């Protein structure tokens, strides 16, 4: 049975995992939209989408490697 002190840790791990996944998927979808927009020529929207997609991917990667993976490895 899970001790009461580890329930908040498990909840934090679950939320961190869901957030890292959402950021990564959002970044991938934004990059996909950027590539579709760039196929029609370079525009301000396409450049912004590339930038935001990279920011989302980086945020998802950073959250996953600094919080989620260490917590899973220590379990």
Order of alpha helices (4+ residues) and beta strands (2+ residues): alpha-alpha-alpha
